Amino acid sequence: MTGSSRLRPGALALALGALLASMVAGLLAGAADIAPGGVVLQLLDWLPLVSADSGLAPVERNLLLELRLPRVLLGALVGGLLAVAGAAYQGVFRNPLADPYLLGAAAGAGLTTTAAIVFLKGNGEALVIPVAAFTGAVGGVLLAYALGNVAGRGGGTATLVLAGVAVSSFLTAVQTFVQQLGVDELERIYAWILGDVGGGWGQITLAAPYAAVSVGILLLHGRLLDVLSVGDDEAASLGLRAARVRLAVLLAASLATAAAVAVSGLIGFVGIVVPHVVRRLAGGSYRIVLPLSLLGGAAFLVLADVLARTVLAPAELPIGVVTAFVGAPFFVAVLRMTRQAGT
């Protein structure tokens, strides 16, 4: 580890400022122009015990409160979950390339969620999809980890990545087969696969409880992940039960991934890009990396959604395409740095 192991107020303020700026951009971006002052006043008026006259027309108020605001909040929620889950996976496996999408978590959640959409056809999905996504996410990661250990005797970086790619490819193939069993749901499934944060208040309400539990557990384990980073023998000498910590973090990170995937579909690379940027800027302690990844991931995905809405306006790009344009070259750079470091 390098640098201080404590989160500095300046770094926290910078991350919060970046998130606030991205959310303001998200609220103002769109085909219809809304006065910035009116947006601020309307948001103040929306708060309990506060009254302010925004001067916005009813159509503008509905656009702001029913479309843009929930979209920005859902984007921030999903981005934060994916980034903090990626950072946690990297800590558990001591692997800089670990990520919900490379380790099979997203593919597993995608398979089980697709199966829920196809077979339930709208009956009880609100209750079943989060459970299905969580089961698939945990199953995908465990399968990739087991395969990596069997093939590579300890799951080094290259072996774990290859195992994750193999598991993800297999689960994606099964998902494609399941899709063919529900042809009438294909449009909905494909829209979900490409990623979308426009689900509205209902999706925020659905994901919020799972997000609160998973993020709380991960943030509480930051110090323990720092201890794990020095090695299992050293951690054991300090009285830490490494297997128990890994299991708790693995389950919490998978729950975060499942919550994000269930409400937004498959949005890749957030869990690699954001934690690495945080480490470069603020240090490697997980007491720093986890909270700043949470805030940075939220800001990153909100800005990605702004680009998705504006680059081809009035048409809209899938948000997963935007994150892939940024993340794919970044992943190659991280892989190259990892190889040069000899890990």
Buried (B, 14 or more C-beta within 10 A) or exposed (E): BEEEBEBEEEBBEBBBEBBEEBBBBBBBBBEEEBBEEBBBBBBEBBEEEEEEEBEBEEEBBEBBBEBBBBBBBBBBBBBBBBBBBBBBBBBBBBBBBBBBBBBBBBBBBBBBBBBBBBEBEEEEBEEBBBBBBBBBBBBBBBBBBEBBBEBBEEBBBBBBBBBBBBBBEBBBEBBEEBBEEBEEBEEBBEEBBBBBBBBBEEBBEBBBEBBEBBBEBBBEBBEBBBBBBBEEEEBEEEEBEBEEBBEBBBBBBBBBBBBBBBBBBBBBBBBBBBBBBBBEBBBBBBBBBBBBBBBBBBBBBBBBBBBBBBEEEEEBBBBBBBBBBBBEEBBEEBBEEBEEEEE
